[in-house]
Amino acid sequence: MRFVFVKPSLKSQLCFGAVIGFVSLAWIGFLLALVAGLNWFTIGVTVAILAMMLVLFLQKELRRNRTVGMQESAASADQNTPQHAVSSLRFNGKMVLSLGWVIFFCWLFSRVIMMEPDGVHTAPANNYGDLAFHFSVVTSFADGDNFPPRNPIFQGLKFTYPFLIDFLAAFLHKTGADWATAFFIPNLVLTLALIGIIELLTAQLTRNALAAHLAPILFFLSGGLGFIYFARDWQKSESNWLDFLLHLPASYTKNDELSLQWGNMLTTLIVPQRSLLFGIPVFAMIVILWAKSFSLTDDSDLSPQPLRSLPPRRFYLLTAGILAGLMPLLHAHGFFSIMMVSAAMALLFFSWDWLAFFVPAAVLAFPQALWLSGTGTKSSLFKPHFGWAAGETSFLKFTALNFGLFLVLLAVSLVWREARIRRFYWPFLLCFIVPNLVLLAPWPWDNIKVFLYWYLVSCPIVAALLAQLLKRRMILWPTLGGVLLVVLVLSGALDVWRSLSPIENLRLFEADQLKVAELIKQHVPPQALVLSAPIHNSVLALSGRQMVMGYPGHLWSHGIQFADRERDIKTMYLGGIDAMRLFRAYGIDYVIVGPVEYTDFNADEGFFAATYQAVVDEAGYRVYQIPR
């Protein structure tokens, strides 16, 4: 931060620094692990590099402070003036709000991985399917020596998912953190940093302090008009009010039966879709740098750093370009979104200085694009697909249910805003229009990974309108502002509350699976290929060993064709000559025969016991070694 800006606030330094620090840790650690694996040597070198970077920045800061001298000493006078009292009051209010965010996110993220006597539990419910996939990725790095990355749930494909957030969890686990802590730390730090970054973005776009505090609330408690169905369900329920709240019967932001697809930013997106922990804050930081580049405000604490030989605009764009170039493996849809918006932005704010953005972005992103291309998957990307996830619901009704009031207030606020802010905002509408017209992912719903960036930049605009209403003196306007705020966040708040309540506490892995996974780590080599039933919570997800095939739901959403392999797996578990032939064809080293393999795949235990040696026999699971 101090390398880019002259006098950034403490909040700016902490928020930008937390994101840049974790991004640097993930990228440096991963590049070293590609060469030498993830071990104490690469961990030590990574920490040493980051420490040297910190020392260099501190030395630069000390030299700067010596030149400043005592010029600011007079600013500490008059501590007992009324103005200081007002400032202290405001400061205390900010501290209370910040403390509230910390408590809330500690509570939420402490439930993502809960180690209970009967196994691993998780909440919110949307995390039940995704967390097992992320475990497969994290353990493949931490325990499976998966470098260069192969797809851990489908043998034979390189891994083209934006995996650096999961590599970060693996890195922390290798340093001694348990699984809950390895997930909790990035979740908490990056989300708290995102709050501050959204506040900075809002201040940059609106110059409104109250709007800056409202925008994160709008963002994290996103939802549609699903609370209408909440009122209906409560009327039908025979429970009292408190009992009904503690046992909410459904999600009111993501519900296929009710045509609710927008979901909540936390329970539907950030917690399950972990790469967003990097994607959203980096995207927002780039937007802040763009706004500074074209001087949308003059009174931000992010004053331009007097730069060596580069003009401030060019240096802001250069910094933004470097961040953009790092994005493909942080969040691929975020990179797509930022480049799509930047093309329109360069046309609206034409300057040759944009080369400072596009050149580093292209240079850094090109090798990642090569890696992400040629996946062997088959999909319908960029084909026409109108209406996102509306299905058979009319587009107008679907849009009203999911975006409704927010779109209305956004339109009103844009009319009211200055022309230069509107001009800056228009390119971000592409992140709303394009995913409504074409497929941007094998699974149409995943277009939400582009929609959310439109929402991110729109929240400050809507927050500014609400802030203006809340600050009016006539009681009518603050009342209206409060009602509008409640309507905007009520559905999301209900879903977040549901994720914190006892009703959402799902067991993902049984205690026996944890024991078996540890035995697999002891008796099966890290890079062995292991056959197991293709279920979402396979014991292999805890071991880091390569799966022949994982859960079809995960594969389908990534555009991977798996039907032939699924048939072969059924044949292999039936045993006999055909099974042995397929073992050789796939190069399988070990086969797991457990409860699911018996019940769902009719595994021939007699064949495996008579033909192969069991290297693990625990809690109804046997792992057989297949000789080459």
SVG drawing of the C-alpha trace seen along z (x, -y; Angstrom):
<svg xmlns="http://www.w3.org/2000/svg" viewBox="-51 -23 67 90">
<polyline fill="none" stroke="black" stroke-width="0.4" points="0.0,0.0 2.7,-2.5 4.5,-1.7 1.4,-2.8 -0.1,-5.6 1.5,-8.3 -0.7,-8.3 -3.0,-5.4 -5.1,-4.9 -4.4,-2.1 -7.5,-0.4 -6.3,-0.7 -3.0,0.8 -4.4,3.7 -7.1,4.6 -4.9,4.3 -2.0,5.8 -3.9,8.9 -5.1,9.7 -1.7,9.0 0.1,10.9 -2.0,14.1 -1.9,13.8 1.8,13.5 2.1,16.4 -0.1,18.6 1.7,17.7 5.3,17.9 4.6,21.1 2.9,22.7 5.7,21.8 8.3,23.2 6.2,26.4 6.1,27.0 9.9,27.4 10.5,29.1 7.1,30.1 5.2,28.8 7.5,29.5 9.4,27.7 12.1,26.6 9.6,24.8 7.7,23.5 10.9,22.0 12.0,20.5 8.5,19.0 8.5,17.4 12.1,16.1 11.1,14.4 8.1,12.8 10.2,11.7 12.8,10.1 10.1,8.3 8.7,7.0 12.2,5.8 12.7,3.9 9.4,2.2 10.1,1.3 13.5,-0.1 11.8,-2.3 9.2,-3.4 11.9,-4.3 13.7,-6.5 10.5,-8.2 9.7,-8.9 13.1,-10.5 12.5,-13.0 9.1,-13.9 10.5,-14.7 8.3,-16.3 5.9,-18.1 2.8,-16.2 3.5,-16.7 1.2,-19.7 -1.7,-17.6 -1.9,-15.9 -2.8,-19.1 -6.3,-20.1 -7.2,-16.6 -10.0,-17.9 -11.8,-20.1 -15.5,-19.4 -14.4,-18.4 -12.1,-15.8 -14.9,-14.5 -17.1,-14.1 -14.3,-12.3 -13.8,-10.0 -17.5,-9.2 -17.5,-8.4 -14.3,-6.3 -16.0,-4.3 -19.0,-3.7 -16.7,-2.4 -15.0,-0.2 -18.3,1.3 -19.3,2.0 -15.9,3.6 -16.1,5.7 -19.6,6.9 -18.2,8.0 -15.4,9.9 -17.7,11.7 -20.2,12.5 -17.5,13.9 -15.8,15.9 -19.1,17.5 -19.9,18.2 -16.5,19.6 -16.1,21.6 -18.9,23.8 -17.4,24.4 -15.4,27.4 -16.5,28.7 -14.5,31.7 -17.1,33.7 -16.7,37.1 -18.7,38.7 -16.8,37.1 -16.5,33.9 -19.6,31.6 -20.2,28.5 -22.5,25.5 -24.1,23.9 -25.9,26.6 -24.6,25.4 -21.1,26.3 -22.0,30.0 -21.3,30.8 -18.5,28.3 -16.4,28.9 -15.7,32.5 -14.3,31.3 -12.1,28.7 -10.9,31.4 -9.9,33.5 -7.9,30.5 -6.3,29.4 -5.2,32.9 -3.9,33.6 -1.4,30.8 -0.7,31.4 -0.5,35.3 -0.6,36.3 2.4,34.4 0.1,33.2 2.6,31.1 2.1,30.1 -1.6,30.3 -3.6,33.2 -7.3,33.2 -7.7,35.0 -11.1,36.4 -10.6,37.5 -7.5,39.4 -5.8,38.3 -6.7,34.6 -4.6,31.6 -6.3,29.5 -7.8,26.4 -9.8,25.1 -8.6,21.9 -6.9,23.8 -4.6,21.3 -7.0,20.7 -6.9,24.4 -3.2,24.5 -3.0,21.8 -5.0,24.1 -2.7,26.9 0.3,24.7 -1.1,23.7 -1.9,27.4 1.7,28.4 2.9,25.8 1.0,27.5 -2.6,26.1 -5.4,28.6 -8.0,28.7 -10.4,26.4 -7.8,23.8 -6.3,24.1 -9.7,23.2 -10.7,20.7 -7.7,18.4 -8.0,17.4 -11.8,17.3 -11.7,14.9 -8.8,12.7 -9.8,12.3 -13.4,11.7 -12.6,9.0 -10.2,7.4 -13.0,7.5 -15.2,5.4 -12.6,2.7 -12.0,2.8 -15.7,2.5 -15.8,-0.5 -12.8,-2.0 -14.4,-1.3 -17.7,-3.0 -15.9,-6.0 -14.0,-6.2 -17.2,-6.2 -19.6,-8.1 -17.6,-10.2 -20.2,-9.2 -19.1,-7.7 -22.5,-6.3 -22.8,-4.6 -19.3,-3.1 -20.7,-1.3 -23.9,-0.3 -22.4,1.2 -20.8,4.3 -24.1,5.0 -25.9,5.0 -23.2,7.1 -22.9,9.9 -26.6,10.0 -27.6,10.2 -30.8,12.0 -34.0,11.4 -37.6,11.2 -37.7,14.7 -38.7,13.3 -42.3,13.2 -42.2,17.0 -40.8,16.8 -44.0,14.9 -46.1,17.5 -44.4,20.4 -44.6,18.8 -48.4,18.3 -48.8,22.0 -46.6,23.2 -48.0,24.2 -44.7,23.3 -44.2,20.2 -42.1,17.4 -38.8,18.3 -39.1,22.0 -39.8,21.2 -36.8,18.9 -34.6,21.6 -35.8,24.2 -36.4,22.3 -37.8,24.9 -36.1,23.6 -33.6,21.3 -35.2,18.0 -32.4,17.0 -31.6,20.2 -34.6,22.5 -35.3,24.1 -38.9,24.7 -39.5,21.0 -37.4,19.8 -34.9,18.3 -31.4,18.6 -29.5,15.4 -28.6,17.0 -26.8,15.2 -23.3,14.0 -22.0,15.8 -24.0,19.0 -24.3,19.7 -21.0,18.2 -18.1,17.2 -18.2,20.1 -18.8,23.0 -17.0,21.3 -13.7,20.7 -11.8,19.2 -14.1,16.1 -12.1,15.4 -9.3,14.2 -11.4,13.2 -13.7,10.6 -11.2,8.5 -8.6,8.5 -11.4,7.4 -12.4,4.6 -8.8,3.5 -8.4,3.2 -11.6,1.1 -10.3,-1.2 -7.1,-1.7 -9.1,-2.4 -11.2,-5.0 -8.0,-6.6 -6.5,-6.6 -9.3,-8.7 -9.7,-10.9 -13.3,-10.2 -12.6,-11.7 -10.1,-14.2 -10.4,-13.7 -9.6,-10.0 -6.9,-8.9 -5.4,-7.0 -3.4,-10.0 -1.1,-9.4 2.4,-8.5 5.0,-10.8 6.5,-8.1 10.0,-8.0 9.5,-8.2 5.8,-7.1 2.9,-9.5 0.3,-8.5 -2.3,-7.3 0.1,-5.1 1.4,-3.6 -2.1,-2.9 -2.9,-1.1 0.3,0.8 -0.5,2.0 -4.0,2.9 -2.6,4.8 -0.3,6.8 -3.2,7.8 -5.3,8.7 -2.5,10.8 -2.4,12.9 -6.2,13.6 -6.7,16.6 -5.6,19.2 -7.1,17.1 -10.6,16.9 -10.9,17.5 -14.4,15.9 -13.0,12.9 -10.3,12.6 -12.8,12.9 -15.0,10.2 -12.1,7.8 -10.8,8.1 -14.3,7.7 -14.9,4.6 -11.4,3.2 -12.0,3.4 -15.1,1.2 -13.4,-1.0 -10.5,-1.6 -12.9,-2.8 -14.8,-5.1 -11.7,-6.5 -9.3,-6.3 -5.7,-6.8 -2.5,-5.2 -1.8,-4.8 -4.0,-1.7 -1.1,0.1 0.4,0.1 -2.6,2.2 -3.0,4.6 0.7,5.4 1.4,6.8 -2.0,8.4 -1.4,10.2 2.2,11.3 1.3,12.7 -2.0,14.3 -0.7,15.9 1.0,18.9 -2.0,19.4 -4.3,19.3 -2.2,22.0 -2.6,24.2 -6.3,23.6 -6.8,24.4 -7.0,27.8 -8.6,29.5 -10.2,32.4 -13.6,31.3 -16.6,30.7 -19.0,27.9 -21.2,25.2 -19.3,22.1 -20.3,18.9 -23.4,20.3 -26.5,18.2 -28.5,18.8 -31.1,16.2 -32.3,15.6 -29.5,17.2 -31.2,19.8 -34.8,18.7 -35.8,22.0 -39.5,22.2 -40.2,19.1 -40.8,15.9 -37.7,13.7 -39.5,10.7 -40.8,12.7 -37.5,14.4 -35.6,11.1 -38.1,9.5 -37.8,12.3 -34.0,12.5 -33.0,8.8 -36.2,6.9 -36.0,3.9 -32.2,3.7 -32.5,3.0 -35.1,0.3 -32.9,-1.5 -29.8,-1.1 -31.6,-2.8 -32.8,-5.6 -29.4,-6.1 -27.7,-6.2 -30.0,-8.9 -29.2,-10.9 -25.4,-10.3 -22.9,-12.6 -22.3,-12.0 -18.7,-10.9 -19.8,-8.2 -22.4,-6.9 -19.8,-6.9 -17.4,-4.9 -20.2,-2.5 -21.5,-1.6 -18.9,1.0 -19.7,3.0 -23.2,3.6 -21.6,6.0 -21.3,8.3 -25.1,8.3 -26.0,8.3 -23.5,10.9 -24.3,13.7 -28.0,13.1 -27.3,13.8 -24.6,16.5 -23.2,19.5 -20.1,18.7 -19.7,22.1 -20.7,25.7 -23.5,25.4 -25.7,22.4 -26.1,21.4 -22.4,20.8 -22.9,17.6 -23.5,16.2 -19.7,16.0 -19.8,13.1 -23.1,11.6 -21.6,11.1 -19.0,8.6 -21.7,6.5 -23.4,6.6 -20.1,5.8 -19.7,2.5 -23.5,1.8 -23.7,2.0 -21.9,-1.3 -24.3,-3.1 -27.4,-1.8 -25.8,-2.4 -25.3,-6.0 -29.0,-6.4 -30.0,-4.7 -27.5,-6.9 -29.0,-10.1 -32.5,-9.0 -31.3,-8.0 -29.6,-11.4 -32.6,-13.5 -34.3,-15.4 -37.9,-14.8 -38.9,-11.5 -40.5,-10.2 -37.3,-9.8 -35.2,-8.0 -38.1,-5.7 -38.3,-5.0 -34.6,-4.4 -34.8,-2.0 -37.6,0.0 -35.8,0.2 -32.6,1.4 -34.6,4.1 -36.3,5.3 -32.9,5.5 -31.2,7.6 -34.0,9.6 -33.9,12.7 -30.1,12.8 -30.2,12.3 -32.7,15.2 -30.4,17.5 -27.3,16.4 -29.3,16.9 -30.3,20.4 -26.7,21.3 -25.9,20.3 -28.8,22.2 -28.9,25.8 -30.9,26.9 -27.8,26.6 -25.2,28.9 -24.5,31.7 -22.0,34.6 -19.8,34.7 -17.3,37.5 -17.8,40.2 -15.2,40.8 -14.4,44.2 -13.6,42.5 -11.0,40.3 -9.3,43.4 -9.3,45.1 -7.9,42.0 -5.0,41.9 -4.2,45.6 -4.4,44.9 -1.8,42.1 0.5,44.6 0.1,47.6 -0.6,46.1 2.1,44.0 1.2,40.3 0.8,40.5 -0.9,43.9 -4.1,44.2 -6.9,45.5 -10.3,46.8 -13.3,46.0 -17.0,45.4 -17.6,42.0 -19.4,40.3 -19.0,36.8 -17.7,37.6 -15.3,40.4 -12.7,41.4 -10.1,40.5 -11.0,36.9 -9.3,37.0 -6.2,38.9 -4.9,36.8 -4.7,39.9 -5.6,39.7 -9.2,40.8 -10.0,42.7 -13.3,40.8 -15.0,38.6 -18.5,37.4 -20.4,37.0 -22.0,33.8 -18.6,32.1 -17.5,33.5 -20.6,32.5 -20.4,28.9 -16.8,28.7 -17.8,30.0 -16.0,33.4 -17.5,36.3 -17.6,39.3 -20.3,41.8 -17.8,44.3 -15.6,44.3 -18.6,44.7 -19.6,47.9 -16.1,49.2 -16.1,48.6 -19.2,50.7 -17.5,53.5 -14.3,53.4 -16.2,53.8 -17.9,56.9 -14.5,58.6 -13.3,61.2 -11.2,61.0 -12.9,57.9 -12.0,56.1 -8.4,57.2 -8.2,55.9 -9.6,52.5 -7.2,52.3 -4.3,52.6 -5.9,50.2 -6.3,47.5 -3.1,48.2 -4.9,48.6 -2.7,49.3 -5.2,49.8 -9.0,50.5 -11.1,49.5 -14.0,51.9 -16.2,50.4 -19.9,49.9 -20.8,47.9 -18.9,50.2 -20.9,53.1 -24.3,51.5 -24.2,49.4 -21.7,51.3 -22.2,54.9 -18.5,55.3 -17.3,58.9 -15.5,59.2 -14.6,62.8 -12.8,62.0 -10.8,59.2 -9.9,61.1 -8.8,64.2 -6.8,62.2 -5.2,59.3 -3.6,58.3 -5.4,55.9 -3.0,53.3 -5.8,51.6 -8.6,53.3 -10.5,51.0 -14.1,50.3 -15.6,52.2 -13.1,50.7 -10.5,52.8 -7.9,51.3 -6.4,53.9 -3.1,53.5 -3.3,54.2 0.2,55.4 1.3,54.0"/>
</svg>
